[in-house]
Amino acid sequence: MLAHEGDGEICRLTLHAPEIARRAAPGQFVQVHPVPVALRPSAPAIDPLLRRPFSLCEIRPEEGEITLIYRVVGRGTRVLSSVPAGAELDLLGPLGRSFPDPRAGRGLLVLVGGGLGIPPMAAAARWAAQARRDAVAILGARTARYLAGAREVAASGMPVVTVTDDGSAGQQGIVTEPLDRMLRHGAAAAAGRPGAANPVGEVWACGPEPMLAAVKELCTAAGVPCFVSVERFMGCGFGACLGCTVPRAGGGYLKTCQDGPVFPAEEVVLGGF
């Protein structure tokens, strides 16, 4: 662990993980055990027992580093938040299906991140910039405090539209409002800027499931391809425990850890819970 900083609730973790950084793509995740390797007993009675899944915020293969941003919400993340820089952690990854190659798409790429769905948009933004894909990000949270990862998205150089529920940063509102304007009138309209319309060709989204359901509905109505990154509790991260299933459109279930977490929106049923 190279660096670990936070305010007791939102934490930023930088790890030296050359193999993961070399192989990972935006949208994938890692499973992290919150107890440092040096403190784990040889017996199996480790508490917490299971690794925790975290999306990749930054992927820097040239430095062999990855960055994770997470919120302290339970025992696992609380234990992890107390681990000092310099400790060695047990990681599994990269796991899951990533966003599609931005070079394969056409038209304006819109990245939509809500709350803790913002950090993975940073890796996606950098990927799009490296591919020279015309792109814009819409980032939203309850308040300015919860826009963790927005700085990393902006560092890619792409335009960013920021919204918060209370208006403490950017526009007051929710991410679907500028997305709707963008789908109807182009990127300049969503940002409130004059200029020629730039039609949206593709949308990538990550955030709370009600947000994903609303984004999917808007994109379906506009006839725009949409990819959603779905969050689920994950016990193993590689398809064995079946604890992360999501309903498949047309029946059955998909494993978020293996078939996702990124899905074409039409493949999954988003219940809004």
NUZADREN-10895 format. One record per residue (C-alpha): x, y, z; residue in one letter; residue number from 1. Coordinates in pm, 1 decimal. Each point is the difference from the previous one (the first is absolute). Example, Ala and Ser with C-alpha at 12.3 -4.5 7.8 and 13.67 -1.06 7.14 Angstrom:
{u:1230.0 | v:-450.0 | w:780.0 | res:a | n:1}
{u:137.0 | v:344.0 | w:-66.0 | res:s | n:2}
This chain:
{u:0.0 | v:0.0 | w:0.0 | res:m | n:1}
{u:155.5 | v:327.3 | w:-115.8 | res:l | n:2}
{u:-247.4 | v:247.9 | w:146.1 | res:a | n:3}
{u:-320.4 | v:-6.2 | w:202.8 | res:h | n:4}
{u:-184.8 | v:318.9 | w:83.4 | res:e | n:5}
{u:-350.7 | v:90.8 | w:102.7 | res:g | n:6}
{u:-227.8 | v:192.2 | w:231.7 | res:d | n:7}
{u:-145.3 | v:-297.9 | w:186.3 | res:g | n:8}
{u:-274.1 | v:-56.7 | w:-255.0 | res:e | n:9}
{u:142.7 | v:43.6 | w:-350.8 | res:i | n:10}
{u:342.7 | v:-158.0 | w:-54.6 | res:c | n:11}
{u:248.5 | v:-7.0 | w:-287.2 | res:r | n:12}
{u:232.6 | v:-298.3 | w:-23.8 | res:l | n:13}
{u:299.0 | v:-22.5 | w:-235.5 | res:t | n:14}
{u:155.0 | v:-344.1 | w:-48.3 | res:l | n:15}
{u:310.4 | v:-129.2 | w:-172.5 | res:h | n:16}
{u:-145.4 | v:-287.4 | w:-204.1 | res:a | n:17}
{u:191.6 | v:-22.0 | w:-330.4 | res:p | n:18}
{u:-168.5 | v:-312.4 | w:-137.3 | res:e | n:19}
{u:-349.9 | v:129.9 | w:70.9 | res:i | n:20}
{u:84.5 | v:344.4 | w:-138.7 | res:a | n:21}
{u:138.4 | v:-159.7 | w:-317.0 | res:r | n:22}
{u:-305.9 | v:-218.3 | w:-66.0 | res:r | n:23}
{u:-290.6 | v:205.5 | w:133.3 | res:a | n:24}
{u:-253.8 | v:194.7 | w:-205.2 | res:a | n:25}
{u:-247.8 | v:265.3 | w:119.7 | res:p | n:26}
{u:-314.5 | v:-150.1 | w:148.2 | res:g | n:27}
{u:179.3 | v:-299.2 | w:149.1 | res:q | n:28}
{u:52.1 | v:-40.7 | w:374.1 | res:f | n:29}
{u:225.3 | v:-157.1 | w:261.2 | res:v | n:30}
{u:-81.0 | v:-199.8 | w:310.6 | res:q | n:31}
{u:197.3 | v:132.0 | w:298.1 | res:v | n:32}
{u:38.9 | v:-167.7 | w:335.5 | res:h | n:33}
{u:-14.6 | v:276.7 | w:261.5 | res:p | n:34}
{u:240.7 | v:-167.9 | w:242.6 | res:v | n:35}
{u:370.2 | v:55.5 | w:-84.2 | res:p | n:36}
{u:187.8 | v:-315.9 | w:-97.3 | res:v | n:37}
{u:240.9 | v:36.4 | w:293.6 | res:a | n:38}
{u:-286.9 | v:-2.3 | w:250.9 | res:l | n:39}
{u:-195.1 | v:-291.4 | w:-144.5 | res:r | n:40}
{u:29.6 | v:-317.8 | w:210.6 | res:p | n:41}
{u:93.7 | v:-330.5 | w:-152.7 | res:s | n:42}
{u:-331.7 | v:-143.2 | w:120.4 | res:a | n:43}
{u:-312.6 | v:64.5 | w:-211.6 | res:p | n:44}
{u:-172.6 | v:198.3 | w:277.7 | res:a | n:45}
{u:60.4 | v:336.4 | w:-169.5 | res:i | n:46}
{u:-240.3 | v:282.5 | w:82.9 | res:d | n:47}
{u:-126.0 | v:130.8 | w:-235.5 | res:p | n:48}
{u:16.4 | v:-323.7 | w:-196.7 | res:l | n:49}
{u:-82.4 | v:115.9 | w:-351.9 | res:l | n:50}
{u:166.5 | v:243.5 | w:-237.0 | res:r | n:51}
{u:-187.9 | v:318.2 | w:-94.1 | res:r | n:52}
{u:-56.9 | v:107.9 | w:-363.3 | res:p | n:53}
{u:120.1 | v:342.7 | w:-116.0 | res:f | n:54}
{u:-18.8 | v:155.0 | w:-344.2 | res:s | n:55}
{u:318.1 | v:138.2 | w:-152.1 | res:l | n:56}
{u:18.2 | v:377.7 | w:12.1 | res:c | n:57}
{u:340.0 | v:45.0 | w:-160.7 | res:e | n:58}
{u:208.5 | v:-251.4 | w:-194.6 | res:i | n:59}
{u:360.6 | v:99.8 | w:-63.8 | res:r | n:60}
{u:182.8 | v:-290.9 | w:-168.8 | res:p | n:61}
{u:307.7 | v:212.8 | w:-62.2 | res:e | n:62}
{u:47.6 | v:40.2 | w:377.3 | res:e | n:63}
{u:-149.3 | v:-336.7 | w:92.2 | res:g | n:64}
{u:-259.4 | v:171.2 | w:219.8 | res:e | n:65}
{u:-374.6 | v:-2.7 | w:53.1 | res:i | n:66}
{u:-216.1 | v:234.4 | w:204.9 | res:t | n:67}
{u:-324.0 | v:-87.5 | w:180.3 | res:l | n:68}
{u:-246.8 | v:241.7 | w:158.0 | res:i | n:69}
{u:-244.8 | v:-143.1 | w:249.8 | res:y | n:70}
{u:-243.6 | v:99.2 | w:271.0 | res:r | n:71}
{u:9.8 | v:-147.0 | w:350.6 | res:v | n:72}
{u:-338.3 | v:-172.4 | w:34.1 | res:v | n:73}
{u:56.8 | v:-317.8 | w:203.6 | res:g | n:74}
{u:248.4 | v:-213.1 | w:188.5 | res:r | n:75}
{u:214.0 | v:-91.2 | w:-300.0 | res:g | n:76}
{u:52.8 | v:354.4 | w:-124.7 | res:t | n:77}
{u:40.9 | v:124.1 | w:357.9 | res:r | n:78}
{u:284.5 | v:-248.7 | w:54.5 | res:v | n:79}
{u:152.2 | v:90.8 | w:-336.2 | res:l | n:80}
{u:-13.0 | v:372.9 | w:76.4 | res:s | n:81}
{u:229.8 | v:-52.8 | w:298.8 | res:s | n:82}
{u:274.9 | v:-171.8 | w:-200.1 | res:v | n:83}
{u:306.3 | v:227.4 | w:-29.8 | res:p | n:84}
{u:200.7 | v:72.5 | w:-312.3 | res:a | n:85}
{u:279.9 | v:-250.5 | w:-45.7 | res:g | n:86}
{u:-208.3 | v:-303.2 | w:94.8 | res:a | n:87}
{u:-42.7 | v:-292.3 | w:-238.9 | res:e | n:88}
{u:-354.6 | v:-95.4 | w:-99.8 | res:l | n:89}
{u:-139.0 | v:-313.3 | w:-163.9 | res:d | n:90}
{u:-160.6 | v:89.2 | w:-337.1 | res:l | n:91}
{u:-179.6 | v:-205.4 | w:-260.8 | res:l | n:92}
{u:-45.5 | v:148.8 | w:-344.0 | res:g | n:93}
{u:-61.1 | v:144.6 | w:-243.1 | res:p | n:94}
{u:-346.0 | v:-155.7 | w:-2.6 | res:l | n:95}
{u:-315.1 | v:31.3 | w:-205.3 | res:g | n:96}
{u:-93.8 | v:147.6 | w:-335.3 | res:r | n:97}
{u:114.5 | v:350.5 | w:-84.3 | res:s | n:98}
{u:-157.7 | v:280.3 | w:-197.8 | res:f | n:99}
{u:40.2 | v:-47.3 | w:-377.9 | res:p | n:100}
{u:304.5 | v:130.7 | w:-181.5 | res:d | n:101}
{u:-72.5 | v:370.2 | w:-62.0 | res:p | n:102}
{u:168.4 | v:-23.7 | w:-339.7 | res:r | n:103}
{u:-279.4 | v:-231.9 | w:-116.4 | res:a | n:104}
{u:-282.3 | v:247.9 | w:55.4 | res:g | n:105}
{u:-119.9 | v:295.9 | w:-201.8 | res:r | n:106}
{u:-133.7 | v:338.7 | w:97.5 | res:g | n:107}
{u:26.4 | v:177.7 | w:331.8 | res:l | n:108}
{u:68.0 | v:-224.3 | w:299.0 | res:l | n:109}
{u:-179.2 | v:111.5 | w:317.4 | res:v | n:110}
{u:125.4 | v:-126.2 | w:337.1 | res:l | n:111}
{u:-259.6 | v:18.0 | w:278.2 | res:v | n:112}
{u:116.3 | v:-50.5 | w:358.0 | res:g | n:113}
{u:-208.1 | v:29.0 | w:313.7 | res:g | n:114}
{u:141.9 | v:-5.3 | w:355.1 | res:g | n:115}
{u:242.5 | v:-289.2 | w:36.7 | res:l | n:116}
{u:-57.9 | v:-69.1 | w:-368.9 | res:g | n:117}
{u:223.6 | v:299.6 | w:-76.1 | res:i | n:118}
{u:342.4 | v:-160.8 | w:73.5 | res:p | n:119}
{u:-16.5 | v:-262.3 | w:-279.0 | res:p | n:120}
{u:-86.2 | v:280.4 | w:-242.7 | res:m | n:121}
{u:350.4 | v:139.8 | w:60.0 | res:a | n:122}
{u:161.5 | v:-308.5 | w:-152.7 | res:a | n:123}
{u:-256.3 | v:7.6 | w:-281.0 | res:a | n:124}
{u:66.9 | v:369.3 | w:-66.6 | res:a | n:125}
{u:372.7 | v:-56.9 | w:-28.8 | res:r | n:126}
{u:-60.4 | v:-295.0 | w:-235.2 | res:w | n:127}
{u:-225.3 | v:213.0 | w:-221.7 | res:a | n:128}
{u:255.8 | v:281.6 | w:-4.1 | res:a | n:129}
{u:279.9 | v:-237.8 | w:-97.9 | res:q | n:130}
{u:-222.5 | v:-132.3 | w:-280.7 | res:a | n:131}
{u:-72.0 | v:360.1 | w:-110.2 | res:r | n:132}
{u:-370.2 | v:-69.5 | w:34.1 | res:r | n:133}
{u:-220.5 | v:308.6 | w:20.3 | res:d | n:134}
{u:-150.5 | v:-27.2 | w:347.3 | res:a | n:135}
{u:-163.7 | v:188.0 | w:285.8 | res:v | n:136}
{u:-74.5 | v:-98.4 | w:359.1 | res:a | n:137}
{u:-308.9 | v:65.0 | w:211.2 | res:i | n:138}
{u:74.5 | v:-46.8 | w:370.1 | res:l | n:139}
{u:-247.7 | v:27.8 | w:284.8 | res:g | n:140}
{u:-28.8 | v:-51.9 | w:374.3 | res:a | n:141}
{u:-210.2 | v:102.8 | w:298.4 | res:r | n:142}
{u:242.2 | v:277.1 | w:94.9 | res:t | n:143}
{u:343.1 | v:125.5 | w:-103.5 | res:a | n:144}
{u:152.2 | v:-218.2 | w:273.1 | res:r | n:145}
{u:-101.1 | v:-316.7 | w:-183.2 | res:y | n:146}
{u:146.5 | v:90.1 | w:-339.7 | res:l | n:147}
{u:300.5 | v:-222.9 | w:74.0 | res:a | n:148}
{u:178.4 | v:-82.3 | w:-323.7 | res:g | n:149}
{u:-117.1 | v:311.0 | w:-186.6 | res:a | n:150}
{u:347.6 | v:152.5 | w:17.4 | res:r | n:151}
{u:146.5 | v:-310.7 | w:-162.9 | res:e | n:152}
{u:-263.1 | v:9.7 | w:-276.7 | res:v | n:153}
{u:76.4 | v:366.6 | w:-71.4 | res:a | n:154}
{u:373.1 | v:-80.4 | w:-15.8 | res:a | n:155}
{u:-66.2 | v:-185.9 | w:-326.5 | res:s | n:156}
{u:-74.3 | v:334.9 | w:-162.5 | res:g | n:157}
{u:-354.0 | v:-82.6 | w:-109.6 | res:m | n:158}
{u:-286.4 | v:244.4 | w:67.6 | res:p | n:159}
{u:-185.9 | v:-75.3 | w:323.7 | res:v | n:160}
{u:-356.9 | v:93.0 | w:91.9 | res:v | n:161}
{u:-45.6 | v:-13.1 | w:377.7 | res:t | n:162}
{u:-332.7 | v:-21.5 | w:183.6 | res:v | n:163}
{u:-86.4 | v:-37.0 | w:367.7 | res:t | n:164}
{u:-331.9 | v:-51.5 | w:174.1 | res:d | n:165}
{u:48.5 | v:310.5 | w:214.4 | res:d | n:166}
{u:184.8 | v:220.1 | w:-248.8 | res:g | n:167}
{u:318.6 | v:8.0 | w:210.1 | res:s | n:168}
{u:204.2 | v:-74.6 | w:-314.4 | res:a | n:169}
{u:-91.6 | v:57.0 | w:-363.4 | res:g | n:170}
{u:-364.8 | v:5.6 | w:-98.7 | res:q | n:171}
{u:-273.8 | v:-95.6 | w:244.0 | res:q | n:172}
{u:-174.7 | v:-314.0 | w:-118.8 | res:g | n:173}
{u:69.8 | v:-360.0 | w:-97.4 | res:i | n:174}
{u:213.2 | v:-150.9 | w:-275.2 | res:v | n:175}
{u:-292.1 | v:-104.9 | w:-218.3 | res:t | n:176}
{u:-99.3 | v:363.6 | w:-57.3 | res:e | n:177}
{u:314.0 | v:103.2 | w:-195.1 | res:p | n:178}
{u:9.5 | v:-345.6 | w:-159.4 | res:l | n:179}
{u:-354.2 | v:46.6 | w:-130.4 | res:d | n:180}
{u:90.5 | v:340.7 | w:-145.1 | res:r | n:181}
{u:313.7 | v:-146.5 | w:-153.2 | res:m | n:182}
{u:-185.4 | v:-289.4 | w:-160.7 | res:l | n:183}
{u:-253.1 | v:243.1 | w:-144.0 | res:r | n:184}
{u:218.7 | v:291.7 | w:-100.9 | res:h | n:185}
{u:368.5 | v:-96.9 | w:23.6 | res:g | n:186}
{u:286.1 | v:62.6 | w:239.1 | res:a | n:187}
{u:7.4 | v:378.7 | w:-23.0 | res:a | n:188}
{u:-360.7 | v:24.4 | w:117.0 | res:a | n:189}
{u:59.6 | v:-221.7 | w:303.7 | res:a | n:190}
{u:289.0 | v:217.1 | w:112.4 | res:a | n:191}
{u:-197.0 | v:318.2 | w:-59.0 | res:g | n:192}
{u:244.5 | v:115.7 | w:-267.2 | res:r | n:193}
{u:-71.4 | v:138.9 | w:-344.7 | res:p | n:194}
{u:132.2 | v:-202.8 | w:-287.2 | res:g | n:195}
{u:-84.0 | v:-263.0 | w:-254.9 | res:a | n:196}
{u:-176.1 | v:-310.9 | w:122.5 | res:a | n:197}
{u:221.5 | v:-304.5 | w:42.8 | res:n | n:198}
{u:-224.3 | v:-307.9 | w:-21.3 | res:p | n:199}
{u:44.8 | v:-263.8 | w:267.5 | res:v | n:200}
{u:117.7 | v:-333.4 | w:-134.6 | res:g | n:201}
{u:44.0 | v:-202.2 | w:318.8 | res:e | n:202}
{u:-53.1 | v:24.9 | w:377.0 | res:v | n:203}
{u:193.7 | v:-172.2 | w:280.2 | res:w | n:204}
{u:-149.9 | v:21.9 | w:349.0 | res:a | n:205}
{u:90.2 | v:-102.3 | w:353.2 | res:c | n:206}
{u:-187.3 | v:86.8 | w:317.6 | res:g | n:207}
{u:-303.5 | v:-90.5 | w:212.4 | res:p | n:208}
{u:-237.4 | v:-241.6 | w:-167.6 | res:e | n:209}
{u:-293.5 | v:246.0 | w:-19.3 | res:p | n:210}
{u:231.9 | v:235.5 | w:-188.5 | res:m | n:211}
{u:107.3 | v:-279.0 | w:-235.8 | res:l | n:212}
{u:-363.9 | v:-90.5 | w:-66.2 | res:a | n:213}
{u:-79.6 | v:362.3 | w:-85.4 | res:a | n:214}
{u:306.7 | v:31.4 | w:-224.6 | res:v | n:215}
{u:-96.9 | v:-321.1 | w:-179.0 | res:k | n:216}
{u:-353.9 | v:129.0 | w:-56.2 | res:e | n:217}
{u:123.6 | v:327.3 | w:-150.0 | res:l | n:218}
{u:250.8 | v:-173.7 | w:-227.1 | res:c | n:219}
{u:-254.5 | v:-257.5 | w:-115.5 | res:t | n:220}
{u:-244.5 | v:276.2 | w:-91.3 | res:a | n:221}
{u:273.8 | v:184.9 | w:-189.0 | res:a | n:222}
{u:128.3 | v:-312.6 | w:-175.1 | res:g | n:223}
{u:350.8 | v:48.2 | w:143.4 | res:v | n:224}
{u:213.4 | v:-299.3 | w:109.8 | res:p | n:225}
{u:50.2 | v:-7.7 | w:374.8 | res:c | n:226}
{u:233.0 | v:-199.1 | w:224.1 | res:f | n:227}
{u:-64.4 | v:-17.6 | w:373.1 | res:v | n:228}
{u:235.1 | v:-104.3 | w:279.7 | res:s | n:229}
{u:-209.7 | v:-183.6 | w:259.6 | res:v | n:230}
{u:87.2 | v:-19.8 | w:369.0 | res:e | n:231}
{u:-71.1 | v:-314.2 | w:202.7 | res:r | n:232}
{u:129.9 | v:-160.2 | w:318.7 | res:f | n:233}
{u:271.8 | v:-245.8 | w:-100.6 | res:m | n:234}
{u:130.0 | v:-282.8 | w:210.4 | res:g | n:235}
{u:261.6 | v:-148.9 | w:-231.4 | res:c | n:236}
{u:31.5 | v:214.2 | w:-311.6 | res:g | n:237}
{u:35.9 | v:-289.0 | w:-245.7 | res:f | n:238}
{u:-344.3 | v:-158.1 | w:-33.3 | res:g | n:239}
{u:0.7 | v:-271.8 | w:265.6 | res:a | n:240}
{u:-222.7 | v:139.7 | w:274.5 | res:c | n:241}
{u:-291.8 | v:127.1 | w:-216.5 | res:l | n:242}
{u:-47.8 | v:290.4 | w:239.1 | res:g | n:243}
{u:16.5 | v:273.9 | w:-263.7 | res:c | n:244}
{u:-261.1 | v:-100.7 | w:-255.3 | res:t | n:245}
{u:-201.9 | v:249.9 | w:-200.9 | res:v | n:246}
{u:-318.5 | v:-87.5 | w:-194.6 | res:p | n:247}
{u:56.9 | v:-59.3 | w:-369.6 | res:r | n:248}
{u:-239.6 | v:163.4 | w:-244.0 | res:a | n:249}
{u:-207.0 | v:-283.9 | w:-140.9 | res:g | n:250}
{u:45.1 | v:-223.4 | w:304.4 | res:g | n:251}
{u:264.6 | v:-156.2 | w:215.6 | res:g | n:252}
{u:288.0 | v:167.5 | w:176.1 | res:y | n:253}
{u:348.7 | v:129.7 | w:-73.2 | res:l | n:254}
{u:299.4 | v:6.8 | w:233.7 | res:k | n:255}
{u:110.1 | v:356.8 | w:57.8 | res:t | n:256}
{u:356.9 | v:-106.9 | w:79.0 | res:c | n:257}
{u:47.8 | v:-201.9 | w:-319.9 | res:q | n:258}
{u:-258.5 | v:115.0 | w:-255.0 | res:d | n:259}
{u:33.4 | v:358.7 | w:126.7 | res:g | n:260}
{u:29.7 | v:222.6 | w:187.2 | res:p | n:261}
{u:-34.7 | v:187.1 | w:-330.7 | res:v | n:262}
{u:-300.5 | v:-108.0 | w:-205.4 | res:f | n:263}
{u:-166.4 | v:128.8 | w:-313.0 | res:p | n:264}
{u:-304.0 | v:159.1 | w:163.4 | res:a | n:265}
{u:-243.6 | v:-207.2 | w:-203.6 | res:e | n:266}
{u:145.5 | v:-324.0 | w:144.3 | res:e | n:267}
{u:-109.5 | v:61.7 | w:359.1 | res:v | n:268}
{u:-310.4 | v:85.5 | w:200.1 | res:v | n:269}
{u:68.7 | v:295.5 | w:227.2 | res:l | n:270}
{u:-250.3 | v:-9.8 | w:281.5 | res:g | n:271}
{u:77.2 | v:343.1 | w:140.3 | res:g | n:272}
{u:84.1 | v:-132.9 | w:347.8 | res:f | n:273}
